[in-house]
Amino acid sequence: MILIGIVVIVIGFALRLNPLAVVLAAGLATGVAAGLSPLAVVAALGKAFNTSRYVSVIWVVLPVIGLLERHGLQERARGLIAGIGAATPGRLLTVYFVFRQITAALGLIAIAGQAQTIRPLVAPMAEAAAERKRPLTHSNRQRIRAMAAATDNVSVFFGEDIFLAVASILLIKGFLEVNGIVVSPFGLSVWAIPTALAALLVHGFRLWRFDRSLK
């Protein structure tokens, strides 16, 4: 009966109900099945929320971004990029890729991301750069947004391994040592640099082709 929460999640997602409500219902069902009272389950959820500062930060960041968007953040971003004659979606995203890789290599992963920069700033700026030439179709607008999101994902994925204290470096080190290969975190970070540069070249070429496809 303790696994009843999994059943609730499967049914809730199959019915396309609100994900947050489904997860909360699964947690309550699991707690009750384990012999806890509903009040004890709610108390456990509240304690976990308060002790997990990363969860709390999300609820602070999202309303701030929402307020900024409501007061014209995206329009300001569009207006800024519209005044730069040489700007194209590919060039803009290439610059962002380099910036994101450098900051990720320094361990500053949380200063940008999908919620913080891509949706409110980078994607609208890329759309405005494309709209300087001609009106965008709905399909091309969605393609630009998808490419902006992909640019952030790829740059962080290959840039963060250059930072010594990132979890992926420690995971690689532990896996190799279990298999008899002893390496230092610094060595792994150094060899992550060519991979990051290769990712920049490959994705930069994709962005160049993306610009041509929009034309």
Secondary structure, DSSP 4 states (H G I P E B T S, - for coil): -TTHHHHHHHHHHHTT--HHHHHHHHHHHHHHHTT--HHHHHHHHHHHHHH-HHHHHHHHHHHHHHHHHHTTHHHHHHHHHHT-TT--HHHHHHHHHHHHHHHHHTT--TTS-IIIIIIIIIHHHHHHHHHTTSPPPHHHHHHHHHHHHHHHHHHHHHHGGGSTTSHHHHHHHHHHHHTT----HHHHHHHHHHHHHHHHHHHHHHHHHHHHHH-
